[in-house]
Every structure is written in structure tokens, then in C-alpha cells.
Amino acid sequence: MKKLPEAEFEIMKIVWESNPPITTGIIMHEIGNEKGWKIQTVVSLMQRLTERGFLHSEKKGKERFYYPIVEKGAYLSFETEHFMKLYHKNSFMNLVGTLYKSDTISNEDLASLIKWVEEKRD
């Protein structure tokens, strides 16, 4: 699996949130117009996602339908693992320390994290 560029990831988020199949028209409606993309841009991005193995496409009549191949959870696990290795030396404590120092993590989140860890130990 490879890291997706931001535009392709934006499309995959729509694909994962939708019931398959999905069309370029749905992508345009959900995000393309907001981003100022032309339909050909969306078609090109969908084609790249198909070539990368993230989507499967089928043509029925004049319309092309797309189905997700890579599951959201699998991709997010891949991205998170890459992020942890690259920025935090694969250390969960390093990540939490960074979040805590930057005031990104709240006391409530820390309490939830402690509770989660305690539950996992049991």
C-alpha cells in the first residue's frame, strides 16, 4: 500500500462514507464543486485510485461505477503506522507527550486514555 496524496485521500473519504457503488457525479456533488474541481479532475483522480488498487471500476452503459477495494481501517492503520515511525520513533509515549506539551490533548482525553489502558490490561 502507498500513501495517498491529499486530493485522492479526500475522494477515498467520500467513497468510504458512501454505499457502493459511487460515481464521479457523487464525488462532484460531495466535494468536487466545493474544491473547484472540474469533472475531468475527478475522473483523473478516480482513475489513479483504480490504478493504485484502491478502487475497482465497472462501466455500465455510459456511467462508470466505483467500488472500494482498500478498507478505511486498513488504510488508516497503514498511515498511522507510517506517522508513528516517521515522527515518533514508533513510541506511543512520544506521541502522547507531544500532544500533551502542545495542549492538543485535554485532561478528559487523558483520563479516557488511562481508563482505556487499564481496561486493556484486564
N, C-alpha and C positions, 0 to 999 in steps of 0.2 A: 504494500500500500504506500502511496506517496501523499505528501502534504498537498492540500488543495490551495490554489490561490484564492484570495478573498471573494472574488466575484463568483467563482464556482462553488465555494462553500455556502454563499448566500443562496444560490439556487438549490443546493442539496438540503438546506434547512427547510425550504418550501416543500421539496419533494418528500422529506421525512414527515412533515406535518400533514401532508395530504394523503387521501386514499388513492392508491394507484388504480389506473394509470393517470399520468399527468401529461399535459400538453404545453407547448410553448405559449399558447394563449393564456393558460392558467398562470404561468410564470410572469407573463407581461402584466396580467391583472394584479397579481400579488406584490410584485416588486419592480418589474421592468419599467413601468411608467414612472414610478417614484424615483428610480435611479437615472431616468432619462435615456434608457437603453432603447435602441431600435430593435425591431423584431429579428433582424439578421444577427445582431449581437447575441440575443438569447439563443437562436438556432445554433450559432457557433459554439457557445458555451455548453449547450446540451450535447452537441456532437463531441466536444472534447471530453465531457464526463463519460460519454459512451465509450470513447476510445480508451480512456483510463480504467475502464471496468467498474465505474460507479453506477452506471445506468445501462439498462437494456432497452432497445427501441424496436418498435414494430410499426410498420406502415399499414394503415387500413384505409383504403380509399385515398383521399387527399390529405388525411391527417396522420401525423406521426405520434405514437403514444410511447411514453417512457415509464419504466418500472425501476425502482431502486434495486441494486444488487448488493451494495455495501450497506449494512445496517448502521443507524445513527450511533448506537452504543459502541460498536466495533471501531468506528472512525474516531469517536471522542476518546476512547481508550488509547488508540494509537497516538492522537495528538497530545493527550495528557502525558503519556509516557515520554514522548519526544521532548515536551516542555520541561518535564522534571529532570531529564538527563541533561538537557542543554543549559538550563538556568539554575537548577538547584542541586546539582550533583547527585541526583536521584534520592535526595533526602526530603522526606515529608516534613521533618522538623525545620529544615532550612526554609521550606515554603511557608510554613505557619509563622516562623519567626519574621520573615519578610512581610507577610500580611499584617502581623501584629505591630511591627515597627512603623508601618505606613498608615496605621489606623484604618486599614481596609477591613479588618475583622473586628466585629463587635464583641462585647462581653457575652452577649446572648449566644452568638455563634460559637465562642469558646466553650461556653457551658454545654451547648449541644454536642460539640466535638468530644468533650470529656465524657459525656453520657454515652455517646456512640462507642468510644474506645472501651469503656467499662462493659458495655453490653457485648462487645466482640470478644472480650476476654473470657466471658462466662460460657 
